[in-house]
Amino acid sequence: MVQEGIRILFVEDDPSMQTLFSILVKARTAEVFYARDGIAGLKAFEDQRPDLVITDIQMPGMSGMDMLRNIRQIEPSVPCVILSAYTIPEYFIEAIEIGIQGFLIKPLRKDQLLSLLDQQTAAILAERRLRELEARRIAAEEDLRRLNEELEQRVNERTRQLEIEVQERKRAEEELIILNRNLEIRVKEELRKREKQQNLLIQKSKLESMGELAAGMAHEINQPLAGISMTLDNIHFHLASGTPDPSYLERKISVCFEDIERIRHLIDHVRTFSRDQDARIEDRVDVTAVIRNALSLTQTQYRNHKINLLVHLPAEPLYCLGNPFRLEQVLLNLLSNARYAVDEKAAQQKQAAYHREIMVEAIQEGEKIVVEISDNGTGISKSNIGRVFDPFFTTKGQEAGTGLGLSIVYGILKDMGGEISVRSKTGVFTTMTFKLPLYKDKHDR
């Protein structure tokens, strides 16, 4: 078994031992540096910074123990192993004080040397992987912090604009009352007509503004931001048109706060990768209603992509315990992946005969609610299907996603007491199936 990337410093004053060591470890390490005494060994460590140090104890000039003490001052955590032809208790005690990871007795036995080398190498590689994962986690948290700051800044800017617009509206109302009270009835009637037209425009704009539902965190946050921006623009347009209805403003402001809350929930999803939720919001949730809400965000997009959407939902509600916003995010992520798969297959085949199709189905099986989202897209290879729920794993390009979508899905469903599985065949289909415990009111039992 070849251990790539591991560099060893071997300090031994016996040339025959160096030759024997070279033969034994040739196939098990990437690079070995040799030194004949403690002084040369310390210099080699400073120059090469190896991953593992193996040294004899008794050597001319500087002993192996003295060399290791100096090395510990340079790099306290480097693994060290000592060699000795003597099993003197003082050596063991001194080795423990220095923090030695292993002790080999001369003459060297091949099996003991290779076993120790494999153990140390495995530990070094594991530590490397941990450091890499930690670096990636820190980078992800920094990106999330930056996105959150940008979001807060944009919301604060829009809030300040809204306050100015409300003040202008109040001044306009006062001027209208002073100038001509008789015009109030006509103005209210005109506002009612405009409100009806505005509601139609808001609904149409809301569907058009959803855009691409990508797995990337920035794009997913931009979705509710678009809703906030458009709602504030509508308020601005309404204020500029004349005297607005206070209830209209209250309703629209309420919509803004709902979108802000939705963004907060989305950010909480990322935190589920590294820690458990401190508090869980559990309400009775109608799963079929949440599915319909999620589909309302994507149906226009599906039509634009010429995707045939098949929906099979029961007439009666199916209730579970959980958070409707989080469950909706599960569905949006799964639907987004399905759309990407059929679009990717269409781009690869470039054949008019291929018809993109996505099916959404919900049923009750015993004490479980079962939801399936299937597509006839590119499918998932056997080598990747076991990794689809891993954080940061994605087969898409950087512009298409960060690899967090299905990890978020897994965390949300686990938090709700559910489970998720996947079946797929490359180039044929993918089916995502998740199950949630059925909630029954005490009167239904």
Number of C-alpha atoms within 10 A of each C-alpha: 7 12 15 13 13 19 19 24 23 25 29 24 19 13 12 10 16 18 10 13 17 17 10 15 18 13 12 16 19 14 15 17 17 19 21 19 23 27 20 16 26 23 14 18 22 13 9 12 18 19 19 21 24 25 29 24 24 17 18 12 11 16 16 26 21 15 21 28 17 15 21 16 9 14 14 13 11 18 20 23 21 23 20 18 13 11 12 9 9 9 16 15 11 12 20 12 10 16 18 19 17 18 19 20 15 13 10 15 11 12 10 12 17 14 11 16 21 17 12 20 23 14 13 18 16 12 12 12 12 12 12 12 12 12 12 13 15 12 12 14 14 12 14 16 13 12 16 17 12 12 17 13 12 14 17 12 11 16 15 12 13 17 11 11 17 16 11 13 19 14 11 16 16 11 12 17 12 9 10 9 10 10 11 14 10 10 15 15 11 14 19 14 11 16 16 11 11 17 12 12 12 16 11 12 14 16 16 13 17 19 16 15 23 22 25 16 19 15 16 21 21 16 18 20 22 16 21 22 15 17 19 22 14 18 21 16 12 20 19 14 12 17 19 21 15 9 9 13 17 11 11 17 17 12 16 22 12 14 18 20 14 18 21 13 15 18 18 15 21 21 14 18 16 8 8 11 14 5 6 11 10 12 12 15 19 17 25 21 16 18 22 14 16 20 20 12 18 22 15 17 20 18 11 9 13 13 19 15 16 13 15 13 18 12 7 8 12 22 21 23 19 23 18 21 17 21 19 19 22 24 22 24 21 23 25 17 22 27 25 21 23 25 17 14 19 18 10 10 10 10 10 7 8 13 13 21 19 23 17 20 17 21 16 15 11 9 12 18 20 22 22 20 22 22 27 24 28 22 21 21 12 12 7 12 15 12 14 19 22 16 17 17 17 20 12 12 9 10 9 16 20 19 22 23 30 23 21 26 25 24 22 24 19 14 16 20 14 18 18 18 14 17 14 20 16 13 15 13 20 23 21 18 18 21 22 23 19 18 18 14 9 6 5 6 5
